[in-house]
Amino acid sequence: MKKPELTGAGWLGPRDEMDRASHRFGKCSQCKEIVCVEKAVADGPSTQRETSKMLHNAFDTHVKLNHPENYNLAASRKPNNYDT
């Protein structure tokens, strides 16, 4: 069975002004369920890295709960860069 992957990640909000984006979302490649997180609050000017990390953590939790047979496979593909 193919391991689930986070696909179609994007921001919810106007494309021209990322400061107004409110959520980051993606879709599970196996069950097509949408995983969404609220934009992180940070001290610095950019919250993209923190929000992307939160989305990947939420997706890992989704895989653990909904696809336990594939959890070890998905855990082995931890991304090094959360800027996607």
N, C-alpha and C positions, 0 to 999 in steps of 0.2 A: 504494500500500500504506500502511496506517495505521501511524503511528509507535508503537513500544512505549512503554507507560507503566507506572509502578510503581503497583499497585493493592492494596487490602486491607492496608495497612501496619498492624502491630500489635505489641504486646509479648508475649513469652512469659513467663508468670508470673502470680501472683495479681493480680486487678484491684484489690483493695483496698489493696495495698501495693506501690507501684512500686519501692521500694528493693530488693525481692526479685526483680524481673524480671531475667532473665539474657540475653535476646536480643531483637532487633528484626527483624521479617521483613516481606516483601511479596511480591507475585506479579507476574510479567511478564504484561501484558495480551495479548501476542501468542502466546506459547508456553506460558503457564501455569506456567512453572518458578518455584519458590520461591527467593527470595534471602534469606539470613539472615546477620546479623552478631552477634557477641558484644557485650554491653554494654560501652561504653567505661569506662575507669578515668580519673577526673578528680580534681583537687585540691579542687574545689568540691563543694557538696552535690548538684548536679543534673548528670546525665550525658546527659539527653535530647537536647540540641542536638548534642553530639558523636556520639552513637550514631546519630541520624537522618542526620547528615552522612555517616557511614561507610556507612550503608545506601544512600544515594543514590549514593555513589561506587562501591559494589559493583554497583549496578544499572547504572550507566554502563559499567562493565567488562563486565557480562553482555551489554549491547546491542552493545558493540564486538566482542565475540568471537562471539556467536551470531546477531546480526542486523546484519552489517556494512553491508548495503544501506540500513539505517535509522539508522546511527550519527550522521550529520551532522544529521538531523532531531531526534534525541533530544538531542544535545549543545546544540542551539539553545534548548532548553526548560529550561535550568538554573534550579532554584528559588531564590528569594531567601531563603526561610525554611525551616529544617530542622526546625521544631517540629511537623510533621504526623506 
